[in-house]
Each structure stands twice: as structure tokens, then as C-alpha cells.
Amino acid sequence: MMKTNLLHQGPFTLRNVLAERIDGVSIDSRNIPEGYLFCALKGEHADGHSYVSSAIRNGAVAALVNRGYAETAPADEPLIIVEDTYAGLRDMAALYAKTLPMPVFAITGSAGKTSTRRLLAHVLRSRMTVAETAKNYNNHIGVPMTVLQIRGDEDIAIIEMGTSGPGEIRDLCSVIPPYYGMITAIAHAHIGGFGSIENVQKAKYELFDALAPDGTLFINADDPRVSAYPQDGRKRISYGLENPADVAFTVAGVDAQGRYKLSYNKDTLQLRSMGKGAALNAVAAYAAARTLGLGHEEIFERIASFMPQAGRGKLEHWGDITLIDDTYNANPLSVKNAIDALVDMDTPGKKIMVFGDMLEMGPEARSSHEMIGEAIADSDISYLFCYGKDSVHTANKAREEGILTVRHFHSKRDLAGVLMTVIRAEDIVLFKGSRGMAMEEIISLIKDM
């Protein structure tokens, strides 16, 4: 709840702004919550300045606009005027963040960052009030918007930070400097914006670089690129399932639905989320929550009660068929984790994978998709259905490696139609692909057939 008088300290010109505070920011002129500011951003397809008047009519307390708009705007509109609204949004959030008293826990990673953030917030809410990144607002727009929706009386803020290029995490940390930092994984994700895995590693390290001298780094001991971060005297807490760590869990078993049972301090913990990735997320959340003062038993209880969201490995029983909706995103690491999770599942029926392109892979698009084809061929998955221009390489490689039933489609409806002729009772169908591929639409299609 940012006081508008704070804006006099920054590069802002206020015109007709009568509200004493701003409760948050919206970039959607059609649905403005009470007390919110409308931020007019110029995108590829639309310029938010075209919707300022309607946003104010719909209840915005003011609009953040550039000087060009302000010169011709109606004289009575409440405006906060800046040179550039992207920079203005960032500057406003950074100014407000300096007034926030709570510690900031920042999380990034090539896989698992959103699920770990949601799980950690779920655990901490047993004892704390938590400000948390909304949805997947983890970029140069989403993080400032998240900051400006923090009330200021919470016990902790958990901020998810994504990156599509060098310097982005560093800039996000300048908006809201973290005291605690976690890198869940470093892998070939969005590599098109980096050029190499080494550059991905440097970009993720920007979070650790930004931590305060007395801050705490949470190190995934099972990821060699994360654990290679140099020792520099700051507090480090390592966690993992496979390698020696400060918080080292062991796998006590995997149930028929691919959900891990973990063991720690002679106690066992049954997860509701499938896959090894979810297991490692649980260990990460445990390590963080213990450091933040929660007790062993209450953390176990909270983790055990956590349910995955749709699109993040959520299992659904559709009649006698099991559907796995893991469509939120995809990169080589997360796809390999999903394949492994499917392999761990026990069924008398078939294991079927419906796979869409992994986007933003740059020059590694072909090789990374071929690698997935090899991984599927090495598993007990018996049917592979692919959709998208790059997944044709997955289909070709899987076919070369010996999978008998491989099909590639240019239409989701065609894929769904063929899939319906194949699936039978007791089958398990895994749906996986990058967010831009919207592979969950195929789930809807088969249900409507």
C-alpha cells in the first residue's frame, strides 16, 4: 500500500492525483481493483496509453503514463507522468521496496522455481503472513507489480525471479534486494537468449551475487552448476537427495502414481505431487522453512498437505484412465524429470506421452528435441504423440531408436482424434510442452469427444 506522497522522491510528476495510496498496479484496463494504478505499457501489438481513459472510468485511482500522452491527455485525468512507463514502474517499485520492513526470499532456477515458491509459501503460512509472487509474475513487469501489491505488514516476501537474458535477475534484485536466495536448478531453459549453458549459469548466479553480506544462500547439492557457486564467506545451506548436504533426504519409496515417499531424521513424508522434481522441491522448502524457524513436524505436515496446481504434474483420473497435466512449461530438464516420473508409475496399461515443442531453445532446438526422443526410447513409454515444428525431431529420433508407435501432428484436433482411438482403461497419458504450446487444450479436446 504505497503512499502517493512517496512519489515526490522519484522521477515522477503527479497531476490531479488525489488518492493518498496505491494498493497495487494493473495493466488490464478492463478490470481494475479498487485502489489500483493503471500502468500504460507499450507492447508489440497494443499501446496501453490507448486505454488510459477507460481504465480511469473503470476505477483506476490514476494512470502511469509517458510525457507524450500527458501532453494531449484530458486535463482532469489523474496521471503519474514519467519518461518511460517500463522504467517508471520499476522505479516506483524500487522506491516502495525500500520502505518494506520484512526480509525478502528470492527464488530462481531453470526448473522448479514456481512450484518451490508455492510450496514454501504454503509451508510458511502455518505460522507467518506471506507476501508472494502472484501467478508467474516473475519478469521485469511482474516483479515490480508484485512488489507494489505487498501490504507491508507481512512477515516475509517470497519473490520468484525469471530471466530470458543476461542482467535481468540483477535488475530485478535492484528493485527488491533479497536477503535469502535459492537457485533450484541450472539447465538448458530459454537458452536462445543466452547462447550457452555457461551464460545461463552466470545469469542465475546474479541472484546469489545480489544477496547481502549477511544473507543466506540455499544450494541444490544435486545440481553441479548450482553447487559450483564460489565460497565467499556468506552463509550457505545445501540440500539434496543424492549428494552430501546440510539437509539430506533419502528416497524411501515411490508409489504407483509416481509420488515419492521421503525420509529424514527417521521420519517419512508422502508427497502428493509426482516426480523426482517435486521431491527435490520438497527438500528445498524444508531447508528454507527450518532456517526460517519452523519446526520439523509442522513442516512435514504442511508439505504432505500440498496439492499441485493444474499444469504442474497434476494427476486426474478420467474414468479408468490417468491423465497427467504437466503442460505449464517445458525444457530438457523438466521433460526428462516428467519422463522419469512416468517410468516410476505402475500400471497394467500403456504409458503414452503427448509432447509439444520446448520453446526458446535457440541453436540447440534440434539437438535438445532429439535428446528427448532418445530418453523416451530408453524408457518404457510405448506410444509417443508429438505436436509442433521442433518436436518432429523428437518423433524422428524416437522412431530411429525403436519406438514402434510414434506420430507427429500439425493439428491438436487431429492428435486428439488419434489418441482417442488408442487409449484404453488403465492407461496413463502424460501431456508435456512449453507454455506457448498450450498442450492442455488437447486434454479438453479428448474430453469433448
C-alpha positions as CSV (number, residue, x, y, z in Angstrom):
1,M,0.0,0.0,0.0
2,M,2.3,2.7,-1.3
3,K,1.7,6.2,-0.1
4,T,1.5,8.5,-3.1
5,N,3.5,11.2,-1.3
6,L,6.5,8.9,-1.6
7,L,6.5,9.5,-5.3
8,H,7.8,13.0,-4.7
9,Q,11.2,11.4,-4.1
10,G,11.4,9.9,-7.5
11,P,11.3,10.9,-11.2
12,F,7.5,11.3,-11.2
13,T,5.2,14.3,-12.0
14,L,1.8,14.0,-10.4
15,R,-1.2,15.6,-12.0
16,N,-4.7,15.5,-10.4
17,V,-3.7,12.6,-8.2
18,L,-5.9,12.8,-5.1
19,A,-5.6,9.3,-3.8
20,E,-3.4,9.0,-0.7
21,R,-2.2,5.5,-1.5
22,I,-1.8,2.9,-4.3
23,D,-2.8,-0.6,-3.4
24,G,-1.4,-2.3,-6.5
25,V,-0.9,-2.0,-10.2
26,S,-2.8,-3.4,-13.2
27,I,-2.0,-3.4,-16.9
28,D,-5.6,-4.5,-17.8
29,S,-7.8,-1.5,-18.3
30,R,-11.0,-3.7,-18.2
31,N,-10.7,-5.0,-14.6
32,I,-9.1,-2.5,-12.2
33,P,-9.4,-3.5,-8.5
34,E,-10.2,-0.7,-6.1
35,G,-7.2,1.4,-5.2
36,Y,-5.1,0.3,-8.1
37,L,-3.0,2.2,-10.5
38,F,-3.2,1.6,-14.3
39,C,0.2,1.3,-15.9
40,A,0.2,2.1,-19.6
41,L,2.8,-0.1,-21.2
42,K,3.5,-0.2,-24.9
43,G,3.8,-3.7,-26.3
44,E,4.2,-5.4,-29.7
45,H,0.6,-5.4,-30.5
46,A,-1.0,-2.7,-28.4
47,D,-0.2,0.5,-26.5
48,G,-1.7,0.8,-23.1
49,H,-1.9,4.6,-23.5
50,S,-4.9,3.9,-25.8
51,Y,-6.8,2.6,-22.8
52,V,-6.0,5.1,-20.1
53,S,-9.3,6.9,-20.2
54,S,-11.3,3.7,-20.0
55,A,-9.1,2.4,-17.1
56,I,-9.8,5.6,-15.2
57,R,-13.6,5.2,-15.9
58,N,-13.3,1.6,-14.7
59,G,-11.9,2.7,-11.3
60,A,-8.2,3.3,-11.5
61,V,-7.1,5.8,-8.9
62,A,-4.5,7.2,-11.5
63,A,-2.6,6.1,-14.6
64,L,1.2,5.8,-15.0
65,V,1.8,7.4,-18.5
66,N,4.6,8.8,-20.5
67,R,5.0,12.5,-21.3
68,G,3.9,12.2,-24.8
69,Y,0.5,11.0,-23.7
70,A,0.3,13.6,-20.9
71,E,0.7,16.5,-23.4
72,T,-2.6,15.7,-25.1
73,A,-4.5,14.0,-22.3
74,P,-7.8,15.3,-20.9
75,A,-7.0,18.0,-18.3
76,D,-8.9,16.3,-15.5
77,E,-7.3,12.8,-15.7
78,P,-5.3,11.7,-12.6
79,L,-1.8,10.9,-14.0
80,I,1.6,10.0,-12.8
81,I,3.9,11.1,-15.6
82,V,7.3,9.6,-16.4
83,E,9.6,9.5,-19.4
84,D,9.1,5.7,-19.9
85,T,6.5,3.7,-18.2
86,Y,8.5,0.5,-18.0
87,A,11.3,2.3,-16.2
88,G,8.7,4.2,-14.2
89,L,7.1,1.0,-13.0
90,R,10.5,-0.3,-11.9
91,D,11.4,2.9,-10.2
92,M,8.1,3.1,-8.3
93,A,8.5,-0.5,-7.1
94,A,12.2,0.1,-6.1
95,L,11.2,3.2,-4.2
96,Y,8.4,1.4,-2.3
97,A,10.6,-1.7,-1.6
98,K,13.0,0.5,0.4
99,T,10.2,1.1,2.9
100,L,9.3,-2.5,3.3
101,P,10.5,-4.0,6.7
102,M,10.2,-7.7,6.0
103,P,13.0,-10.0,4.7
104,V,12.9,-11.0,1.1
105,F,13.4,-14.6,-0.1
106,A,14.1,-14.7,-3.8
107,I,13.9,-17.9,-5.9
108,T,15.1,-18.6,-9.4
109,G,16.0,-21.6,-11.4
110,S,15.7,-23.4,-14.8
111,A,13.1,-25.7,-13.3
112,G,11.1,-25.9,-10.1
113,K,11.1,-22.3,-9.1
114,T,7.3,-21.7,-9.2
115,S,6.4,-25.0,-7.5
116,T,9.1,-24.4,-4.9
117,R,7.9,-20.9,-4.3
118,R,4.3,-22.0,-3.9
119,L,5.3,-24.9,-1.7
120,L,7.5,-22.7,0.6
121,A,4.7,-20.1,0.9
122,H,2.2,-22.9,1.8
123,V,4.5,-24.2,4.5
124,L,5.3,-20.8,6.0
125,R,1.7,-19.8,6.2
126,S,1.2,-22.2,9.0
127,R,2.9,-19.6,11.2
128,M,3.6,-16.4,9.1
129,T,1.9,-13.9,6.9
130,V,3.5,-14.2,3.5
131,A,3.6,-11.8,0.5
132,E,4.2,-14.0,-2.6
133,T,4.6,-13.6,-6.3
134,A,1.2,-13.8,-8.0
135,K,0.7,-16.4,-10.7
136,N,4.0,-16.4,-12.7
137,Y,4.7,-12.7,-12.4
138,N,8.5,-13.2,-12.3
139,N,9.9,-10.9,-15.0
140,H,10.7,-7.1,-15.5
141,I,7.0,-6.3,-15.4
142,G,5.7,-8.9,-13.0
143,V,8.2,-8.4,-10.2
144,P,7.5,-4.6,-9.8
145,M,3.8,-5.4,-9.9
146,T,4.2,-7.9,-7.2
147,V,6.2,-5.5,-5.1
148,L,3.6,-2.8,-5.4
149,Q,0.9,-5.2,-4.1
150,I,2.8,-6.0,-0.9
151,R,0.8,-4.5,2.0
152,G,3.9,-4.0,4.2
153,D,2.8,-5.8,7.3
154,E,3.7,-9.3,6.2
155,D,6.4,-11.4,7.9
156,I,8.2,-12.3,4.7
157,A,8.1,-11.7,1.0
158,I,8.8,-14.7,-1.4
159,I,9.7,-13.3,-4.8
160,E,10.1,-15.5,-7.9
161,M,12.6,-14.2,-10.4
162,G,12.8,-15.4,-14.0
163,T,15.2,-14.5,-16.8
164,S,15.3,-14.5,-20.5
165,G,18.7,-12.9,-20.9
166,P,21.9,-11.7,-19.0
167,G,21.4,-9.0,-16.5
168,E,17.6,-9.4,-15.9
169,I,17.9,-11.1,-12.5
170,R,20.5,-8.5,-11.5
171,D,18.0,-5.7,-12.4
172,L,15.1,-7.5,-10.5
173,C,17.3,-7.7,-7.4
174,S,17.9,-4.0,-7.7
175,V,14.2,-3.5,-7.4
176,I,13.8,-5.6,-4.3
177,P,17.1,-6.8,-2.8
178,P,16.9,-10.3,-1.4
179,Y,18.2,-11.4,2.0
180,Y,17.7,-15.1,1.3
181,G,18.3,-16.6,-2.2
182,M,17.7,-20.0,-3.8
183,I,18.6,-21.4,-7.2
184,T,16.6,-24.5,-7.8
185,A,18.4,-25.7,-11.0
186,I,20.6,-24.6,-13.8
187,A,19.8,-26.2,-17.1
188,H,19.1,-25.6,-20.8
189,A,16.0,-23.5,-20.5
190,H,15.3,-20.3,-22.6
191,I,18.8,-20.9,-23.8
192,G,18.0,-18.9,-27.0
193,G,18.5,-15.7,-25.0
194,F,21.9,-16.8,-23.6
195,G,23.8,-18.6,-26.3
196,S,25.3,-21.2,-23.9
197,I,24.7,-23.1,-20.7
198,E,27.6,-21.2,-19.2
199,N,25.8,-18.0,-19.8
200,V,22.6,-19.4,-18.2
201,Q,24.8,-20.3,-15.1
202,K,26.2,-16.7,-14.9
203,A,22.7,-15.3,-15.2
204,K,21.3,-17.4,-12.4
205,Y,24.3,-16.6,-10.3
206,E,23.2,-12.9,-10.4
207,L,20.7,-13.8,-7.6
208,F,23.4,-15.1,-5.3
209,D,25.7,-12.2,-6.2
210,A,23.0,-9.7,-5.1
211,L,22.5,-11.2,-1.6
212,A,23.5,-9.1,1.4
213,P,26.9,-9.9,3.1
214,D,24.9,-11.5,6.0
215,G,22.4,-13.2,3.7
216,T,21.8,-16.9,3.2
217,L,22.3,-18.9,0.1
218,F,20.3,-22.1,-0.5
219,I,22.4,-24.5,-2.6
220,N,20.9,-27.5,-4.5
221,A,23.7,-30.0,-3.8
222,D,22.3,-32.3,-6.6
223,D,22.9,-29.7,-9.3
224,P,26.6,-29.4,-10.0
225,R,26.2,-25.9,-11.6
226,V,24.4,-24.5,-8.6
227,S,26.8,-26.1,-6.1
228,A,29.7,-24.7,-8.0
229,Y,28.9,-21.2,-6.9
230,P,32.1,-19.9,-5.2
231,Q,32.5,-19.9,-1.5
232,D,32.7,-16.3,-0.3
233,G,32.1,-16.4,3.4
234,R,28.4,-15.9,3.3
235,K,26.1,-18.5,5.0
236,R,25.3,-21.5,2.7
237,I,22.8,-24.2,3.4
238,S,22.9,-27.1,1.0
239,Y,20.1,-29.6,0.4
240,G,19.6,-32.7,-1.8
241,L,18.5,-36.2,-2.4
242,E,21.7,-37.8,-3.8
243,N,24.8,-35.9,-2.7
244,P,26.0,-35.0,0.8
245,A,24.2,-31.9,2.1
246,D,23.3,-30.0,5.2
247,V,19.7,-31.1,4.6
248,A,20.0,-34.6,3.0
249,F,16.8,-36.5,2.5
250,T,16.6,-40.1,1.1
251,V,14.0,-41.7,-1.1
252,A,12.0,-44.2,0.9
253,G,9.8,-45.3,-2.0
254,V,7.7,-44.3,-5.0
255,D,4.0,-45.2,-5.2
256,A,2.1,-46.4,-8.2
257,Q,1.3,-42.9,-9.2
258,G,4.9,-41.7,-9.2
259,R,4.7,-39.9,-5.9
260,Y,7.8,-40.0,-3.7
261,K,8.0,-41.0,-0.1
262,L,10.9,-39.2,1.5
263,S,12.8,-40.0,4.7
264,Y,14.6,-37.5,7.0
265,N,15.5,-37.8,10.7
266,K,13.9,-41.3,10.8
267,D,10.5,-39.8,9.8
268,T,8.8,-40.3,6.4
269,L,6.9,-37.9,4.3
270,Q,4.5,-38.9,1.5
271,L,4.2,-36.3,-1.3
272,R,1.0,-35.6,-3.3
273,S,3.0,-34.3,-6.3
274,M,4.5,-36.8,-8.7
275,G,8.1,-37.0,-9.8
276,K,11.6,-36.5,-8.6
277,G,11.4,-32.8,-9.3
278,A,8.6,-32.5,-6.8
279,A,10.7,-34.4,-4.3
280,L,13.6,-32.1,-4.6
281,N,11.3,-29.1,-4.3
282,A,10.1,-30.5,-1.0
283,V,13.6,-30.8,0.3
284,A,14.3,-27.3,-0.7
285,A,11.2,-26.0,1.0
286,Y,12.1,-28.0,4.1
287,A,15.6,-26.5,4.3
288,A,14.3,-23.0,3.9
289,A,11.4,-23.3,6.4
290,R,13.7,-24.8,9.0
291,T,16.1,-21.9,8.6
292,L,13.2,-19.5,9.0
293,G,12.3,-21.1,12.3
294,L,9.6,-23.6,11.7
295,G,9.6,-27.0,13.4
296,H,10.3,-30.3,11.8
297,E,6.9,-31.8,12.4
298,E,4.9,-28.8,11.3
299,I,6.9,-28.6,8.1
300,F,6.3,-32.3,7.3
301,E,2.6,-31.8,7.9
302,R,2.4,-28.8,5.6
303,I,4.4,-30.4,2.8
304,A,2.3,-33.5,3.0
305,S,-0.9,-31.4,2.5
306,F,0.4,-29.5,-0.5
307,M,-1.5,-30.2,-3.8
308,P,0.0,-29.4,-7.2
309,Q,-1.7,-26.9,-9.5
310,A,-3.2,-27.8,-12.9
311,G,-0.4,-27.9,-15.4
312,R,2.3,-28.8,-12.9
313,G,2.2,-32.6,-12.8
314,K,-1.4,-32.8,-11.6
315,L,-2.9,-36.3,-11.9
316,E,-6.5,-36.7,-12.9
317,H,-8.5,-40.0,-13.1
318,W,-10.7,-39.7,-16.2
319,G,-12.8,-42.8,-15.9
320,D,-10.2,-45.7,-15.8
321,I,-7.5,-43.6,-17.5
322,T,-4.9,-41.5,-15.7
323,L,-4.2,-38.1,-17.2
324,I,-1.1,-36.1,-16.1
325,D,-1.3,-32.4,-16.8
326,D,2.3,-31.2,-16.9
327,T,1.7,-28.6,-19.5
328,Y,2.7,-25.4,-17.7
329,N,6.2,-25.3,-19.2
330,A,9.0,-27.5,-20.7
331,N,12.8,-27.5,-21.0
332,P,15.1,-30.5,-21.3
333,L,15.5,-30.9,-17.6
334,S,11.8,-30.7,-16.7
335,V,10.8,-33.0,-19.6
336,K,13.4,-35.6,-18.5
337,N,12.0,-35.3,-15.0
338,A,8.5,-35.9,-16.3
339,I,9.6,-38.9,-18.3
340,D,11.3,-40.4,-15.2
341,A,8.1,-39.8,-13.2
342,L,6.1,-41.6,-15.8
343,V,8.5,-44.5,-15.7
344,D,8.2,-44.7,-11.9
345,M,4.4,-45.2,-12.2
346,D,3.0,-48.7,-12.1
347,T,0.1,-49.7,-14.4
348,P,-1.0,-52.8,-16.3
349,G,-2.0,-50.5,-19.2
350,K,0.1,-48.5,-21.6
351,K,2.2,-45.4,-20.9
352,I,1.6,-42.7,-23.5
353,M,3.4,-39.4,-23.9
354,V,1.9,-36.4,-25.7
355,F,4.7,-33.9,-26.3
356,G,4.8,-30.3,-27.6
357,D,7.7,-28.2,-28.5
358,M,10.2,-26.8,-26.0
359,L,10.4,-23.2,-27.0
360,E,13.2,-20.7,-26.8
361,M,15.9,-23.3,-27.3
362,G,17.8,-21.2,-29.9
363,P,20.5,-23.1,-31.7
364,E,20.0,-26.1,-29.5
365,A,16.4,-26.6,-30.6
366,R,17.1,-29.7,-32.8
367,S,19.6,-31.4,-30.6
368,S,17.5,-30.9,-27.4
369,H,14.4,-32.3,-29.0
370,E,16.3,-35.3,-30.3
371,M,17.7,-35.9,-26.8
372,I,14.1,-36.1,-25.6
373,G,13.4,-38.7,-28.3
374,E,16.3,-40.8,-27.1
375,A,15.2,-40.5,-23.5
376,I,11.7,-41.7,-24.4
377,A,13.0,-44.6,-26.4
378,D,15.1,-45.6,-23.4
379,S,12.0,-45.7,-21.2
380,D,9.0,-48.0,-21.0
381,I,6.8,-45.4,-22.8
382,S,5.1,-47.3,-25.6
383,Y,3.3,-44.5,-27.5
384,L,4.6,-41.0,-28.4
385,F,2.4,-38.3,-30.0
386,C,4.1,-35.1,-30.9
387,Y,2.9,-31.6,-31.8
388,G,4.8,-28.6,-33.1
389,K,7.6,-27.9,-35.6
390,D,10.5,-28.8,-33.4
391,S,9.1,-32.0,-31.9
392,V,9.3,-33.6,-35.3
393,H,12.9,-34.2,-34.4
394,T,11.8,-35.9,-31.2
395,A,9.5,-38.1,-33.2
396,N,12.1,-39.0,-35.8
397,K,14.7,-39.8,-33.1
398,A,12.4,-41.9,-31.1
399,R,11.4,-43.8,-34.2
400,E,15.0,-44.4,-35.1
401,E,15.7,-45.7,-31.6
402,G,12.9,-48.3,-31.9
403,I,9.6,-47.0,-30.5
404,L,7.1,-48.6,-32.8
405,T,4.1,-46.2,-32.3
406,V,5.3,-42.6,-33.0
407,R,3.1,-40.0,-34.6
408,H,3.7,-36.3,-35.3
409,F,0.8,-33.9,-35.9
410,H,0.3,-30.3,-37.1
411,S,-3.2,-30.1,-35.6
412,K,-4.2,-30.6,-32.0
413,R,-7.6,-31.8,-33.0
414,D,-6.0,-34.5,-35.3
415,L,-3.7,-35.6,-32.4
416,A,-6.7,-35.8,-30.0
417,G,-8.7,-37.8,-32.5
418,V,-5.9,-40.4,-33.0
419,L,-5.2,-40.5,-29.3
420,M,-8.8,-41.4,-28.6
421,T,-8.5,-44.5,-30.8
422,V,-5.5,-45.7,-28.8
423,I,-6.2,-45.1,-25.1
424,R,-7.8,-47.8,-23.0
425,A,-8.6,-48.5,-19.4
426,E,-5.6,-48.5,-17.1
427,D,-3.5,-46.3,-19.5
428,I,-1.5,-43.4,-18.3
429,V,-1.2,-40.3,-20.6
430,L,1.4,-37.6,-19.9
431,F,0.9,-34.2,-21.5
432,K,4.0,-32.0,-21.6
433,G,5.1,-28.9,-23.6
434,S,6.1,-25.3,-23.3
435,R,3.5,-22.8,-22.1
436,G,3.2,-21.3,-25.6
437,M,2.2,-24.6,-27.0
438,A,-0.9,-24.8,-24.7
439,M,-0.9,-28.6,-24.7
440,E,-3.7,-28.6,-22.1
441,E,-6.0,-27.9,-25.0
442,I,-5.6,-31.5,-26.1
443,I,-6.9,-32.7,-22.7
444,S,-10.0,-30.6,-23.3
445,L,-10.4,-31.9,-26.8
446,I,-10.3,-35.6,-25.8
447,K,-12.8,-35.0,-23.0
448,D,-15.2,-33.4,-25.5
449,M,-15.0,-36.2,-28.0
